[in-house]
Amino acid sequence: SWSAYEAMDLCYAGGPHDVALSVDGPMTNTENIVTDYIDPVDASQFAFELAFGCQVSITGLFITQLADGIMGMENENTAFWKQMHLKNAIPRPEFSLCFSRSNEAERDGTGAGAMTLGGVDPRLHMSPMVFAKNVKASGFYAVHLKAVYLRDGGGLSAQTTQGDMGKMHKLGLSEAQLNRGNVIVDSGTTDTYFSSALAGPFNQVWKELTGTTYSHNPVSLTDEQIAALPTIILVLSGMDGDPVGDEPIGEPEDVPNYAGNTDLSDNPRDVVIAIPAAHYMEYDPDTREYVPRFYTQESSGSVLGANTMMGHDVFFDVARGRVGFAESNCDYASLILSEGGSISQPPKAPVQTVSTKIEVPEEVPEEQEEAEVTETYEDGGDVNPTPETENQPVDQSSSKPGPDQTENNATPYELFNNDKPKQGNSEGFWEEILDDMKHECSSTSCRSVAALIILVAMVVVIVGTRRAMARRRVVRQYQEAELEISDLALDSDSDDEEGRYVDEPPMPPIT
């Protein structure tokens, strides 16, 4: 348990979990792989004001485990992703979670997959994404469960043909029994929990296939024995709304996670999910034993927890009422190594997320002063595409940046540099202004406003200077005219010998 005060602060998603982004440049060591380049300038583009709970006390696992807090991701206004969307930090109310599993865990953190905010990254997918219907409009995400099977012989993928039906053993419960109390997809629950109504059929089929009684006692098993244990197969109601355009192309029987023309379901576009033993059997490295983490003891309702989601990129499309599933190893680190991309850079392939990169060179010719802006949308098209230049990022497959270079071979941006020129040097002064703008003002709108302010300031300075010069010129002319008048007066007036004033020439006498 925990208690906290509600607080608000500016934050962004990305970077290592235990340290801030490096102030010396964009290079960041992520999970001991020096391949990820996260630029603070890029990260600030996704910053937003987050309301969160500042913990003042914690108990239980929050003390002993690495994760000492909870990131709410349900469909509520206080959820992390929804606050991002409401503050325009992500373009759409969508996110995806891709969980991998490692039998070894480090106290400092272990790579466990990827989270995509504002969309989904198909580069992680090993099969096309299929969509189940989200039957709840708010709160938890719920699906409709149509059937549960145990597949003899194991296997990681859900792909099933009619010839595989001999291995499939259905647990004889009606849809009403399976869905009593809702079936939710909850990443915050580590294990999977089903209604106690499933316990009898599950235990019976398990014993028929394995010859052992299913229990939650630790057991010693080899990798081969784990792979041979039954795979749990779930059949979910597919999305029945109008097509969006991102559904798999082709016949349902050709898509791995569709029921297709098999006897798994009467709807060929129902979604099929596999939970292999490698996911529901948890390994304890201390005892070198496995513990089953699939439970059938709930009085009402079922929870498809993180070990069900594992091995899939699960896409929560809130606006369209869908939950998407695509098989994946969720190996983000290998993706970076193979493609040389970066989370702060738009991917090469068209994706369903929006990312904007703005480059402002420090010194460019006058005809090239326009900063490059590239935006990638769902259809993969570019807004105002520009021809390739030597300043654009190069293909990282041929050469990877070194530790002192960014991906476009530029010197890494530095937040603080004591060697910068003083303001007495005009060239260094303007370089310092541009450098500060890159850090403090990274969005398109901010830089547009900054440019407008600079332009207005320059106009005010020029107009003020011209007016001051004109005023000085008028004053000088006035002073010169006044001096001429004084000289004329001095020339026309004189004193007599006794110091009295006399006219020269003398005025004519008045008669």
BELQUITA-V181369 format. One record per helix or strand. SS is the DSSP state (alpha for helix, beta for strand). FROM is the first residue (numbers start at 1). LEN is the number of residues. If there is no record, write none. Layout:
# BELQUITA-V181369
SS,FROM,LEN  SS,FROM,LEN
This chain:
# BELQUITA-V181369
beta,2,10  beta,27,4  beta,33,5  alpha,40,7  beta,48,11  alpha,61,4  beta,75,1  alpha,80,7  beta,94,6  beta,113,5  alpha,122,3  beta,130,4  beta,139,1  beta,141,3  beta,145,7  alpha,162,6  beta,168,3  alpha,175,4  beta,183,3  beta,192,4  alpha,196,15  beta,219,1  alpha,223,6  beta,231,6  beta,238,1  alpha,252,3  beta,258,1  beta,271,5  alpha,277,4  beta,281,4  beta,289,4  beta,294,5  beta,302,3  alpha,306,4  beta,312,6  beta,322,6  alpha,332,8  beta,356,4  alpha,366,3  beta,372,5  beta,382,1  beta,405,1  beta,411,1  alpha,426,15  alpha,444,49  beta,493,3  beta,501,3
